Amino acid sequence: MPEAVTTFEQHGRSGTPLPVRGSPRIPVVALGMSLGTFLALTFVLCVLFDLWFPTLAMNPLWAPLLPGFTWISWTSFLLGLIEAFSYGWYIALIFAPLYNFFAAKFR
């Protein structure tokens, strides 16, 4: 009975085939959770910094970036936290698909 000929033997190559490398991909959910958490933690650290050092407070700069945020109440703090997390997801939802598209196109 004849032995089966593999595609590598047909082309004159033998050995273990190497995996075909696809283009690098960024998972949108992992990037969204990472960036959202990073920006939310940064927001918390900035609020704590402003509370500890009120003369160096950055909260006037936040008004254009965080709509509805005022200095400082619990509802405003939670709104700023949600907005900071949402900005991370916004970046992920735009950046990751664009990166994945161009990485596949120009690999």
N, C-alpha and C positions, 0 to 999 in steps of 0.2 A: 504494500500500500504506500503511495507517495506521501511524503511529508508536506504539511501545509507551508506555503511560502509566505512569509510576512512582507509587509510593504517595505520594510527596511532592507530585507534581502533582495527584493526586486530592484531597488535602486542602488545596490552595491554597498549598503551601509549595514553595520551590525552593532549590537550593543543595546543599551537601555536608551529609549528615546527621551530627550529632554522635554520638559513641559513647555508648551508655547506660552510665552508671556503676553498677557493682555495689557492694555493700557492701564496705568494706575488710576484708581477711582477713589473718590472721597465719598463716604457714606453720609447722606444728608442728615439723617437722624442723629448720628454720633456727633457730627459737626454742630448741629443745632443745639443739642443738649450741652455740649462743651462750651460753645460761645455764650449761650444763654446763662449758664451757671457762672461762667467767668465774669460776665458783665453784671450779673446780680450781686455776686460777692464783691466786686469792685465798687458798686453802688453802696453796699452796706459799709465797706471800709471808708469810703468818702464821707458818708454821713457821720460815722464815728469820729473821723478826723475833724470834721466841722464842729462837732459837739465838744471835743477836747480842746480845740484851738479855734475859738470863734473869731478871733481877729484875722485868721488866715482862711476863713470859710470860702468855699467855692460855690455855694448854693446860688448866687446870682447868675452864674454861668449855666446852671442847669435849666433855667426857665425856658430858653428856646429849644433845648434838646428833649425835655420831658414835659409835654403839654399837660397842664393841670397840676403840676407839682408846685407846692408852696412850702415854705419852711415853717416848721415841721409839725405835723400831726400824724397820728397813726394811719389815718386814711391816706394822707399824702405820701407817707413812707411806703405803704403797700402799693399805691399807684406807681410810684417811682420804681419800685422793685419789679412790678409786672412789666412796666415799659422797658426797663433795662433788659429783662429776660427776653422780651419780644424783639428787641433790636438784635439780639444774638441770633434768633431764629430767622429774622429778616435777612441778615447777612448770609446765613447758611443756605436759605432757600434760593438766594440769587447766585452766590458764589459757587457752591458745590456743583450744580448742574452745568454752569458755564465752564468750570474747570474740567469736569468729566467730558464734556463735549469737545473742548479743544485738545485735551490730552489724547482722546481717541483719534481725532482728526490729524494731529501732527506727531504721532508716535513714531 
